[in-house]
Amino acid sequence: MSTGDDLRSQIFALSASERADLVRLLLLSLEGESFDDEVQQAWVVESERRSDAYRQGESQSRDWREAIHEMQEELKRRRPT
């Protein structure tokens, strides 16, 4: 087994929250600049607000593929012909 295969096995053995944290750290490493704590805190507040709104029935969820498709169609409509 290669090192990459070993690493993948170790990653998938992590819990979902540990994998999510790893993904966040990897994405931040691609940014090139240090991640602003203020921005991070703002996203935490916003995600909690959205989660609360969903739980209270003030917003609805939908399949991400459907949302992406709708955004793509809207962008096509906005393009000048």
C-alpha positions as CSV (number, residue, x, y, z in Angstrom):
1,M,0.0,0.0,0.0
2,S,1.3,3.4,-0.9
3,T,1.8,6.3,1.5
4,G,-1.2,8.1,-0.1
5,D,-3.4,5.0,0.4
6,D,-2.2,4.8,4.1
7,L,-3.0,8.5,4.6
8,R,-6.5,8.1,3.0
9,S,-7.2,5.1,5.3
10,Q,-6.2,7.1,8.3
11,I,-8.3,10.1,7.2
12,F,-11.4,8.1,6.7
13,A,-11.0,6.4,10.1
14,L,-11.4,9.9,11.7
15,S,-14.8,11.0,12.9
16,A,-16.9,13.3,10.8
17,S,-16.1,16.3,12.9
18,E,-12.3,15.5,12.8
19,R,-12.5,15.2,9.0
20,A,-14.4,18.5,8.8
21,D,-11.7,20.2,10.9
22,L,-9.0,18.7,8.7
23,V,-10.7,19.9,5.5
24,R,-11.0,23.4,7.0
25,L,-7.3,23.4,7.9
26,L,-6.4,22.1,4.4
27,L,-8.5,24.8,2.7
28,L,-7.0,27.5,4.9
29,S,-3.5,26.3,3.9
30,L,-4.4,27.0,0.3
31,E,-5.3,30.6,1.1
32,G,-1.7,31.9,1.3
33,E,-2.6,34.3,4.0
34,S,-3.4,33.7,7.6
35,F,-7.1,33.3,8.2
36,D,-8.7,36.3,9.9
37,D,-10.2,35.4,13.3
38,E,-12.8,38.1,12.9
39,V,-14.0,36.6,9.6
40,Q,-14.0,33.1,11.1
41,Q,-16.1,34.3,14.0
42,A,-18.5,36.1,11.7
43,W,-19.0,32.8,9.8
44,V,-19.6,31.0,13.0
45,V,-22.3,33.5,14.0
46,E,-23.9,33.3,10.6
47,S,-23.9,29.5,10.5
48,E,-25.5,29.4,13.9
49,R,-28.1,32.0,12.8
50,R,-29.0,29.9,9.7
51,S,-29.1,26.7,11.8
52,D,-31.4,28.3,14.3
53,A,-33.7,29.6,11.5
54,Y,-33.9,26.1,10.0
55,R,-34.7,24.5,13.3
56,Q,-37.4,27.1,14.0
57,G,-39.0,26.5,10.6
58,E,-38.1,30.0,9.3
59,S,-36.0,28.6,6.4
60,Q,-36.0,25.4,4.3
61,S,-33.3,23.2,3.1
62,R,-32.9,21.7,-0.4
63,D,-30.6,19.6,-2.4
64,W,-27.4,21.4,-3.2
65,R,-27.4,20.1,-6.8
66,E,-30.8,21.7,-7.3
67,A,-29.6,25.0,-5.9
68,I,-26.5,25.0,-8.1
69,H,-28.6,24.2,-11.2
70,E,-30.9,27.1,-10.4
71,M,-27.9,29.5,-10.0
72,Q,-26.4,28.4,-13.3
73,E,-29.7,28.9,-15.1
74,E,-30.1,32.4,-13.5
75,L,-26.6,33.3,-14.7
76,K,-27.4,32.1,-18.2
77,R,-30.5,34.3,-18.2
78,R,-28.5,37.3,-17.1
79,R,-25.8,37.0,-19.8
80,P,-26.1,39.5,-22.6
81,T,-26.9,37.9,-25.9
